[in-house]
């Protein structure tokens, strides 16, 4: 796993060596993030990275990126599946992202746009087959319902899910090191491509975890992900930076907390520390 490095990224050095660099997991204020597309684009330009916004169940701000011409952009979305675990999709062009969303996602988004949608992970993957896109499992050992192993134990799908996606998110800035290490091992075990991102909800987090590859265009970069020629470098986000971003996450979810808690109680979801790190 020499292509997964747990340390602060030296983005300038990566750029000097000819790599294309991007934080492949960020959120804007169209989702549960704090900042606007303009602010995020400004930060990406300063860093010299391609900007990838992967909002929860929404492409409103992502489509605004198409108008930005002075930086490289990557169309993406993070789907909160009905099964619990999330799914990241990276598209080669904005038109196909828009079409996929309109056809398969738009009508299954709930009242709380940042909660689960009414469609499962396997179905969303099947829906993506006719599109030029790269799929990745983010934070596969995340807490509670985000944990893929727990979903497998509940028979929502089986281990073949790891071979049905193109990539595994090897480093997520919002997760603990022990959890990220297991994600990295998972990608190696199933010979999947790798992605990495800060999962940042504020501009202060962007660039804390990056994915890089030998590429000069969006197409070449995404092809590198698909062909397992990408690398990931980064560290978990410190608490002060997380606090800034997550104040807005709480604000966005607050109006729906009652409904969310009732839903969790009905499904009787119970987790222990050992269960969260059980698989593989």
TAPE-V49510 format. One record per residue. N is the residue number from 1. RES is the residue in one small letter. PHI is phi as a letter, one per 40 degrees, with the letter a starting at -180 (* if undefined). Layout:
n: (N	N)
res: (RES	RES)
phi: (PHI	PHI)
This chain:
n: (1	2	3	4	5	6	7	8	9	10	11	12	13	14	15	16	17	18	19	20	21	22	23	24	25	26	27	28	29	30	31	32	33	34	35	36	37	38	39	40	41	42	43	44	45	46	47	48	49	50	51	52	53	54	55	56	57	58	59	60	61	62	63	64	65	66	67	68	69	70	71	72	73	74	75	76	77	78	79	80	81	82	83	84	85	86	87	88	89	90	91	92	93	94	95	96	97	98	99	100	101	102	103	104	105	106	107	108	109	110	111	112	113	114	115	116	117	118	119	120	121	122	123	124	125	126	127	128	129	130	131	132	133	134	135	136	137	138	139	140	141	142	143	144	145	146	147	148	149	150	151	152	153	154	155	156	157	158	159	160	161	162	163	164	165	166	167	168	169	170	171	172	173	174	175	176	177	178	179	180	181	182	183	184	185	186	187	188	189	190	191	192	193	194	195	196	197	198	199	200	201	202	203	204	205	206	207	208	209	210	211	212	213	214	215	216	217	218	219	220	221	222	223	224	225	226	227	228	229	230	231	232	233	234	235	236	237	238	239	240	241	242	243	244	245	246	247	248	249	250	251	252	253	254	255	256	257	258	259	260	261	262	263	264	265	266	267	268	269	270	271	272	273	274	275	276	277	278	279	280)
res: (x	x	x	x	x	x	x	x	x	x	x	x	x	x	x	x	x	x	x	x	x	x	x	x	x	x	x	x	x	x	x	x	x	x	x	x	x	x	x	x	x	x	x	x	x	x	x	x	x	x	x	x	x	x	x	x	x	x	x	x	x	x	x	x	x	x	x	x	x	x	x	x	x	x	x	x	x	x	x	x	x	x	x	x	x	x	x	x	x	x	x	x	x	x	x	x	x	x	x	x	x	x	x	x	x	x	x	x	x	x	x	x	x	x	x	x	x	x	x	x	x	x	x	x	x	x	x	x	x	x	x	x	x	x	x	x	x	x	x	x	x	x	x	x	x	x	x	x	x	x	x	x	x	x	x	x	x	x	x	x	x	x	x	x	x	x	x	x	x	x	x	x	x	x	x	x	x	x	x	x	x	x	x	x	x	x	x	x	x	x	x	x	x	x	x	x	x	x	x	x	x	x	x	x	x	x	x	x	x	x	x	x	x	x	x	x	x	x	x	x	x	x	x	x	x	x	x	x	x	x	x	x	x	x	x	x	x	x	x	x	x	x	x	x	x	x	x	x	x	x	x	x	x	x	x	x	x	x	x	x	x	x	x	x	x	x	x	x	x	x	x	x	x	x	x	x	x	x	x	x)
phi: (*	c	c	b	b	c	a	c	c	b	c	c	c	c	c	c	c	g	c	c	b	a	c	c	a	b	b	b	c	c	b	b	c	c	b	c	d	d	c	c	c	c	c	c	c	c	c	g	b	c	c	b	b	b	c	c	f	a	b	d	c	c	c	c	c	c	c	c	b	c	b	c	b	b	c	a	a	b	b	c	c	c	c	h	d	c	b	c	b	b	b	c	a	c	c	c	c	d	c	d	c	c	c	b	b	d	c	b	c	c	d	c	c	c	c	c	c	c	a	c	c	c	c	c	c	c	c	c	c	c	b	c	a	b	b	a	c	c	f	c	b	c	c	f	c	c	c	c	d	c	c	c	c	c	g	c	a	b	c	c	d	c	c	c	c	c	a	b	c	c	b	b	c	c	c	c	d	c	c	c	c	c	c	c	c	c	c	c	c	b	f	b	c	b	b	a	a	c	f	c	b	a	c	c	c	d	g	c	b	b	b	b	a	c	a	b	b	d	c	c	c	c	c	c	c	c	c	g	b	c	b	b	b	i	b	c	c	c	c	d	c	c	c	d	c	c	c	c	d	c	c	c	c	d	c	b	d	d	c	c	c	c	c	c	c	c	c	f	c	b	b	b	d	c	c	c	b	c	b	c)
